[in-house]
């Protein structure tokens, strides 16, 4: 049988929704970190770092799953600009899911701080300590986090458009089903 699947593979769906939760949590944790100078600030930082590394590892697994499984096709009657927008936004989402954790790791390295995953596991620095570089990376990390948030909102809007307006099976392909 060589037909196109109607739904994403179960592992792809699991990774999608797990990462959606983690990314939303990270966006709110990040917003809380930059808005707080209280005791909560340190707690949020210690939560943000390991979640960022978890997202980095999960996006690598997700890319392997994406390239090793077949995805359902977009609807044949979808206008060309929407097909292009879907492909571009997915590419941007994957790029940001890879770049933001690496940028955060680089930023913390440039600050001269360790990237701790819990109390015992310390990741190596990937850049030397440099205050100017830290400042640049911090701004880039913040800017790209806002871009990720905007891209996630557009992704959600497109999913709801497919599910509620077009009713073309695109949303359902990520929600449930077996082929």
Steps between C-alpha positions, in 0.01 A plus 500: 500500500648835398226744591549830676430495875206701630660556841843563642677206662415455870856585608493815285172605662632429849814703437297785346271537801775445758713766335201734467454481878870544570534795262197679643635440850842631395351814348312577821798408719723725288253787526485448875879497525549834328213658694620392844785597728360309799602160638278355229752617238767244600242223525376580148857502362565158654182375335564670165846352434419127521172550314692672221741206473204257507343692210830487311522122542133449416518708182788284381290187566206670334699577187614137480137386532384757243753389241449129567119492486251604238285806566150552370491730198351846512159524332525502121279808475711709736613822328869514413572789734356302792713196411806727493397664829452157664841376386675825594338519843587138577858563392512809721354310796760223471782752455392697807457183707863416419652848511341635820635231737844518337493879522398479866783256571745729318366803688545334838848386397590856397374619840751265663225306673458124492206337328380269773249223440401432857751514782755253360510524120692792354521560125826629357530860393470543126645854496756681712378753754454838331269771634448669162416172330266411787310828450467438126386139547252604769335747263495243219352237732224738608424611144485142372280398795249767394526374142433146624197620694364677192566195283326272751197732500489494118535120504211474746288738292569297184414175680171645622428638151545150356297341778211745531476679166634270228431175686748332271657247737827688558429561871360150548818350351691624807225442756423132458456208268650189353572418143 
